[in-house]
C-alpha cells in the first residue's frame, strides 16, 4: 500500500500540543511516525566527556502520522488525499479541488 504522506510534504498538526502548526516532513519511519521540522522539540542533556564539554541538545521527536494532515496551500486548509491512475502512473490528488500534489 502506498503511503499518503511522503517526505518533504507540508503538513499541519491536527491534535495535541502543537495543534495548528505547519511544518515540513523530514523523515518517515516504518512504525507509523514521522519527524516534522521545527515541531515537537525535546531537550536532551549531554554529560561532559573527556573530549567534549556538556551541553543541552534540542532534538525533534517523532509524531504519530495519524495526527498529521497534508496542507493544501491553495485553500490554506488541511486536506485529504486520493489516488488516481494517469498514463499508467499512480498520482496523489487533493480531494477538495482535484489538484495534483507535487
Number of C-alpha atoms within 10 A of each C-alpha: 3 8 6 14 18 15 13 15 17 21 23 23 24 16 12 9 10 12 12 14 13 21 19 18 20 16 14 19 11 6 8 11 17 23 22 27 17 15 20 15 15 11 11 11 10 12 10 10 8 5 6 9 9 11 11 11 12 12 13 16 16 17 18 14 17 12 15 23 21 23 21 20 10 8 10 8 12 20 18 13 18 13 15 12 9 8 7 7 9 11 15 20 19 18 14 14 11 11 13 14 12 8
